[in-house]
Amino acid sequence: MKKTLWMVLGLLVISSMILTACGSPAPAPEAPAEEAPVAEEAPVEEAPAEEAPAEEVMDKGPVTYRGYSTTDIPTLDPQLGEDTVSIAYIENLFVHLTNYDLDTAEVVPEAATAWTVSEDGMTYTFTIRTDIPWVKHNPVTLETTQEVDADGNPRFVTANDFVYGIKRACDPNTGSYYSSIIAPNIVGCEDVLYAEDPDNVPAELVDAIGVSAPDDATLIIELPFAAAYFLSMTPMWTMTATPSWAIEEYGDNWIEAGNIVTNGRYVLNEWVHGVRRITVRNPLMPADMQGGGNIEKFITNVVPDGTTGYALWLNGEVESSSIPDAELEAHLAEFPDETSQVPDLAVFYIAFRMTKAPFDNVHVRRAFSAAFDRATFVETVRQGQGLPMKHFAPPGIFGAPPINEVGVGYDPEFAAAQLAEAGYPNCEGFPEVSLLGYSGQSTLNWIEFAQANWSENLGCDPELITIEQQSFSELLATTKLDDAEAPNMWTLGWGPDYADENNWVADVLSCETALRMKRECNEIDDLLDEARIEPDTAKRVELYAQIEEMFFGEEGEFPFFPIFLRIAYVADHTWFEHTPALFGGDQWYTWTIDQDAQPMMEQ
């Protein structure tokens, strides 16, 4: 078990629940049997021994990770990434300003080798290394070459590339969800992001954004207040350098294979949308940035569902897999040494479109939340893979309330009373509503459990809740639609970008973010702003407990209702070793495969 996971498990007090994934050594090759001596009557001249033919060594090719996904990559654009699939690829295709240490969760150098903070805590100065090349990979010739400028000079990452990326994130026309997350923390970024005329933002506003590069090796970021958590935001993909010339040349298609210009440990070799993607090692990456892993090639095929992916794992065709609910008990019995239970601090919930009837009524939202039996759900449907949550931020996040002290949680009597107050006693007259979930049987089990709870505790016929399932990328797009086309409810989850409560209640629920729930600004947002800039840590903790109660307590607003903290079982073959990342995307360049133990498969 990796050190990072033990740290989290200690916080969750669940270390006894963990099955450790221990790789067993590969069997030693069988030694040849000794030949029996031959008795001779008289010595004879010894004939020279014939040289044994050398054993043929089969070339297994590059060390390859074989994986699966149930969805396409929504985007490879660092400023547009907002989901775990996209963020994982961006992590490995692009070098970020800083990074997270997988063992300690500390912020460590990446493109920035060092940094200083002004005495008032409002100016960060980063020293940027200038030996990281911008590269382009040719999917036909399989060559990776360094980019050159108009004069033929090789292009290396500079502080100006970070200035471009950050200012691009502040541009309202970029359409980035995470723009609203970084904007409050950079001088002038909000002025540009929320400009009255997004198509004609005054140049002086863009120039006033608090990010600059006095030279290629120096990046300066100015904050409007002393945000104690700002350094922990700097590994985020939204603030990474992007290639302005490639974006200008190809527009939205700049991220496609053959067009994309990157600077990370891997390059994009193939991307057949919805079918398959391949990344390979970047041979031009500086040696000290290659990472400790040995995987040279990643192949990911898109499959219909997790059950299909698990079948591939059973057949040794992929290295790692989730475990379908129906297979979990048998899997744990058969593969204890190839199973781990990983707490990733992701909290899952059912969200409401707050501007669409009947969930524009706060009493309906409270009723549907309080009617959901979280503990039974985790125990039966999730089969122990998690912890029930009745507020949002989980243990291990600074400012998160104790897990059982804030929020209503499961309370059938309260739920029935709230629905009656909304004008639907025993669900009489309640309209038909839609619930959109991820694709796959696991999510369907979750939705059917919710239907049963709402039927038992509220009297709502399951037929009133129409169910639809989509791939993750499709769900993200659908929940952004206008009220007429968006679902009434949908399943989603949130994993941390940095270890501060601001990343939960503010970055997800502030009315200033690109909210799918469409909540309006009110006094909660004033408290969110106050907590963000409060220098006293004890006071910040008090404010966040108050905010969580205002969202999820008896008088709570309930833009969504939290259900569980994921601590999922994962199947990993013994020849594969990796440490999951708690923040940002997984660092594939630290992963290793014992190729001698890995079954050979056609690639």
N, C-alpha and C positions, 0 to 999 in steps of 0.2 A: 504494500500500500504506500502510495507516494505521500510525502510529507504534507503537501498542500491539502490533501483529502483528510488527513488526520486532524489538521487544524480546524477544518470545517466541522468534522464529526464531533470534535470536542465541544464546539459551540452548540451543536444540536443535541448533544447528550444521547447519541444513538450508536456509539461505537460497537456495541454488542450485536448490532443488526448486520454488520458488514461481512460479506464473503470476499476474501482477498483473492485477486487473480494472480496466481503464482505460476510462472513459466517453468515447466520441467525441462531438464537438459535433454538435448537430442541424443538418441542412442548411439553409442560408439560403433564404428563400422566393425563388422565381424572379422576377426583375425584369421588368416589362412591356416589350415591344419598342417602340422609338421609331417614331413615325409619320414617313413620308417627307414632305419639304416639297412644297407644291403651287406650281408656277410660275404667276404671274399676269401678264397683259399690262399691266394698269393697276391702280394701287392702288384698292381698294374699301373701303368702310366695314366695319370689322371687327365681325362679329356677336359678341355676348357668348357666351363658351364655355359649353357646357352642363356643369353640375357632374356629375362622374362619380358614379355611385351608390356609396355606401359599401359596402365589402366586408363581407359578413355574417360576424360572428364567432360561431362555434358555442360555446355554453356547455358546457364539459366537466364542470361540477359540481364538487364538492369534490375536492381532491387525494386520490386513493384508492389505497391499497396493496391488491393482490389476492393472496391467499396460499392455501395449502392445508395440511391436516394429515391425518395418517393415524389420528388418535385424537381423542376428545372431550377436553375440559378436565377433568381429575380433580377439581379444586376451585378456587374463587376465594377461599377463606378464607386470609388471611395466616398464621394460626397452624397451618394444616393442610397448606399447600403443601410438597411434597417431590419434585416432578418438574419437568423443564425447561419443559413446556407450562404448568403452573399458575404457576410462578414468573415466567415471561415476562408473563403477564397481570397478575399481582399487582404486578409492577414498575411497570406503566403505569397501573393503576387506583388505586394507593395510593402516597402519599409515605412514604418510609422515614426512619428517624432520620438516617442519613447516606447517602452514595452513593459509587460508584467513578468516578473520572475515566477516561474511555475511552482517553485517550492515555498517561497516566502510571501508571494503576492505583493512584493515591493515594486515600485516603479524603478526601472533600470534603463540605462542608455540604449538607444537604437540608432536612428539617424543623428540624434543629439547625443554628443559624447559627455556633455556637462551642462549645468544650468545654474543660474544665480537668481535670487529673489530680492527685490528692493526691500528696504526697511519697513515700508508701509504695506508690503505684501501685495502691491498692485502692479508691479512690472516684473515679468519673467524674461530673462535673457538666456537663450540657448545657443550653445556652440554646435554647429552642424558640420559633420564630416563631409568632405567634398570628393571622396573617392568611390562613391556608389554610382555605377553607370546606369543610365537609362537604356533599356534594351528593347528590341523587337524580335519576336520569334517567327520564323517562316514555317507554317505547317506542312508545306510541300517539300522543301529541301531539308527541313528539320534543323536549320541553322539558326543560332541566336547571335545577333549582331548588335553592336553598340550604335545608338542613335548619334547622328551628327547634325550640326546646325547648318544654316544656309552657306556658311563659309567653309564647311567641311571639318569643323572642329568637333571633337567628341563631346557628347553631352553627359554631364554628371549632375546628380541631384544637388541643388543649392538651396539656400534659405529662401530665395525668391520663388522657388517651386512650392514651398510651404505657404508663402504669402498668397500665391495664386490659389492654392487649394482652399485655404481658410476663407479668403474673400469670396471665392466661388460658393462656398457653403452659406455665406451670408446673403447671396443673391437670391431674391424671391423667385426668379425665373428658373433656378436650378431645380426647385421642387423637392427639396430634401426634408424628410421628417426630422432628422437630427439637427437641422439648422436651428430649430426653435430650442433645442437643448443646449447647444453651445452659445447661441446668440446672447443670452443674458450675462455671460461671463467674459465677453470681449467688448471693449469700448467701441461704440458706434455700430456694432453688428445688428442690433435690433432696429436701429434707425433705417438701415438699408432693407432688412428683411421685411419690415412692416411699412415700407414706403407707400404713400397714397397711390402713386402711379407706378406699379412694378415695372412697366415697360419703359419708363423714362426716369430712372433713378438719377438724381443729380450727381455729377462726377465728384463734387465736393463731399458728398456723403460717403461715397465709396472710398475716397482718399482718406477720410477721417476714421475709417475702421482701424482699431488699435493693433495692427499687425504690420511689421516692417522688417526690412533687411538692409541694414547699412552696408553690408558686404555679403559675399557668397556664403560665408561661414558663420554669420550671426543672424539669429532670428529673435525679434523682440515682440512680445505679446503684452498688451496693456489691458488690465482688468478695471471695471468700474467700481469694484469693491474688493476687499481682501478675502477672496473665497478660499477657505482652508482646504477645500477638496480639489482645487484647480489642477494641481500637478497630477492627481489620479485620473484626470480626464485626458491628459495628453497622449496616452496610448490609443485613443479612439481614432478609428478609421476616418471619421468625418474631417479631421484636422490634418490628414496626411497630404503630402505633396502629390500633385497630379500634373501630367504633361500638357501644358497649354497648347502647344503646336499640334499635337495629335487630336485634341478635342476640337480645335478650330478646323482641322482638315476633314475629319470624318463625322463631326456632329454626334448624334446619338449612337451612331454605329462604331464609335471609336473603341468600344469594349469588345468587339467581335474578334474571333481568332484571325490572325493575319493583320489586323489593324492595331490591336491594343499595344500600347507602350507601357512597360512596367519597370520596376526597380527592385523586386523582391527575390526571395530564394528560389522561387519557381516561376516558370513562364507558361502561358496558355498554349498548348499544342493543338487541342481540338475542342470544339464546342458545338455539338449537334443538338440544338435546343430540344429539350424534352426526351432526349435519347441517351446521350453519352457526352462526357467531358474528360479531357486528359490534360494534366499538367506534368511538366518535366523540370528537372533541376536547371537553374540558371548557371551556366558554366562561367559567366563573367562576374559573378558576385564575389566581392572581396573574401578571401579565405577565412578571416576571423569572424565573418557574419554568416557563414554557411549553416551554423547550428550543429548540434551534436548527433543528429539523426543520420540514418544511412539510406533512406528511401529516395530513389532517384526518379520514380515515376508514380503518379497517382491516376488510376483509371476508375471512374465512377459511372455506372450504368443506372439509368432511371428505370425503376420497376413500379408495378401498379400499387403495391402496398407493402407494409412491413412484414406480413406473413411470407410473401415471396422472397423478401430479403433474408429472412431467417432461414428459409429453406436453402438458400445459397450458402449461408454460414454452415449449416449442418453438413453440406456437401463439400466443405473446405474451399469454396469458390470466392468467399470474401473473408476479410480478416476480423471484422467486428460487426455486431448486429444488435439491434434492440430485440426484445423477447416478447412475442405476442402473449397477451393475457392467458389465452387458452393453453399455451405451451409452458407457462412459467413453472408450475409445480413439477412437471416431468423434467424440465430442463435443469432445475436446481438439484434434482436427485441424480441426474446423469452426468452433469458437467460442473461439479462444484469448483474444480480447479481452473475453469475457464469462464468464471463469472465474477463480476464485481458489482457492488451497489454504489453508485456515484451520486453524491449530493452536489448538484450544480447551481443551487440557489435560485432556480427558476420557479416562479409562482404562477399558477394557472388560474384562470377565472372565466366567467361568463359575463360578457359586456352587453350593455343596453344602448340602443339608439335613443337618447334622451329627448330628442325632438320629434319622435314618432310614436303616436298613440299605440297601445295604452301605456307605454313606458315613459311617456312624458309626465306621468303622475308618479311622484316620489314614493307614494304608499305602495304602488304596485311593485316598484323596484325593491323596496324593503321586504315585501311579502315574498317575492320569488327568491330572494337571498336567504331569508330566515327559514324557508321551507326546505332547504337543501341540507341533508344530513351528511356533513363533511367526514365525520369520523367513520361512519359506516361505509361511505364511498371509498375512503382510503383502504379500509380493512378488506372490503369484499371486491370491489371493482378493480382497485389498484393493487390488491393483494399485498398490502403493506409497503408499497413503493412510494412513500411520502409521509408528510405530516399534514394534518388538517390546518388550514389557515383561515382566520376570520378578520384579519387586517392584511395589509399589503406587503410591507417590507419584512423579509425573513431574518432570523438570527444570523449574526455575522456581519450585518450591515450597520455602520455607525448610525445611531439615532433610531433604530428600529425598536418599537416597544417590545416588552416580553411577550412571548407568543400567545399567552392566554389572557392578557389583561385588557386588551382594547378590542372593541367590536362586539356585535351581537352574536354572530355564529348561528348555530342551529337552534331555533326556538319556534316550534309549530304553532303555539298559541299566539305569540306575537305576530307570526306570519298571517294567520287567519284574521286577526283583528285588523291588521294593516290593509289586507285585501278588501275587507268589509268597509273600512274607512274610505277606500278608493271608489266605492260604489259597486263592488262586485262580491257581495256576500256569498260564500261557498261557490265562487266563480260564476255566479249567475250573470248572464249577459256579457261575459268576457269574450272579446273578439278572437278570431283565429290569428295567430302570430307565427312568425318564422324564426327558426333557430338554425344557423349555419355553423357547421363544424369542419374540422380537418377531415381529410379522407382517411379511411381505414377503420377496421373493426374496433380498435381500442377507443377511438373517439365516439363511435356509434354506441358502445357500451356506456360511455360517460353520459351521452345525451339521453339514452333510454332510462338511465338511472334518474336523471333530472325529471323526465316526464313522469316517472312513477312517483317521485317525491311530491311534485306539484299536484298530482292527482290525489294522493293520500292525504296531504296536509292542507291543500287549498280547495280540493274538489274540482280541479280543472281536468276535463276529459283529455287524455293524451292526444286525441284527434285534433284538439285545438292548436297543438304545437306541430307545425309542419317542419319536417327535417330535410335539410339539404347538406351534402358534403362536397367539398372542393379541395383541390390541392392547396398547399399552404400559400403559394404565390397568388393563386386565383382568389383565395379568401382575403388576402391582404388588399387586393384590388377591389373586390366587391364591397368590402366594409368602408371603402372611401367614397362610395357613390352617394348621390343625393338620397333624401329620405324615401322617395317613391320607389327606388330600386334597391336600396340597402336593406338587409335583414333587420328584424326587430332585435335579435340577440345573436351572439356568435361566441365561439370559444377562442381564446387567445392565451398567451403566457408572456411573461417578462423575465428575462435574465439580466443580471447586473452588468453595467458598463464600467462602473467604478463603485467602491465600497462606501457609499454615503446615501443616507435616506433621500437626499435631494434627487438622486437618480431614480427614485421610485415615485413618490407622491408628486414631485414637481415636474420631472421630465416626462412622466406618463400622464398625469392628471391635471396639470395646470391648464387653464383655459387658453393660454398663449401658445400651447403646442398644437400640432396638427392632429387634433383629437378626432378619432372616429366616433366617439360617443356624443360629440357636439354639446358638451356642457358649457353653460354660460359663466362668465366671471362673477365672482361674489366675494364675500369676506374670507373664504378659505384661501383665495389667491393672494389676498393681502398678507395672510399668515405665511404662505409659502415664500413670498418675497422677504418677509421679515426673518424667517428661519434661514434663508439662503445667505443673508449678509450678517447674521448674528455672530459676533466673535466669541462669545462665551459658550463653550461646548455644552455645559450643563443646561443652559437656557435653550440651546438648540434641541436637545433631547426632549425637554418639556414641550417645546412648540410642536415637535413632530408627533408626540403622543396625542396632543390636542387635535392636530390635523387629521391623524388617522381616525380618531373618534368622530370627527365631523364628517368624514367620508363613510365610516362603516359602523358607527354606533347606533343607538336606538333612534336618534334624530338625524341619522346620517343621510347623505345625498345619494350614495350608491350609484355612481356611473357604471360600475360593474360590481360583481361580488367575488372576492377571492375564495378559492376552494382548497387548493393543496400546494404544498412545497414538494417539488419532485425529488425523489431519491431513487432513481430507476435502476433496475438490474440491467447490466449490459453483458453481452457475450463477446469475449475476446479470445481468439485462439492463442495457444501458448507461445507461438513463434512471434507474436506481435506485442510490443511493449510501448506504452505511451502514458503521458500524464495529461489529463484533461485540463483545459484552461477554464478558470472560474470567471474571468473577465475577457471580453473580446473573443476573437476566433481562436480555434485550436491551432497550436504551432506545429504544423506537420514536420517542419525541419528539425524537430527534436525527437521524432518517432523513429523506432528501429524495428526491423524485421530480421529474424534469423532465416536467411534464405535457404540454408541447408535443410531446415525443418519444414519449411513452407512447401506444400504440394505444388508440383509444376502444373500450370494451367496455360492454355493457349491465350495469348494476349492480343 
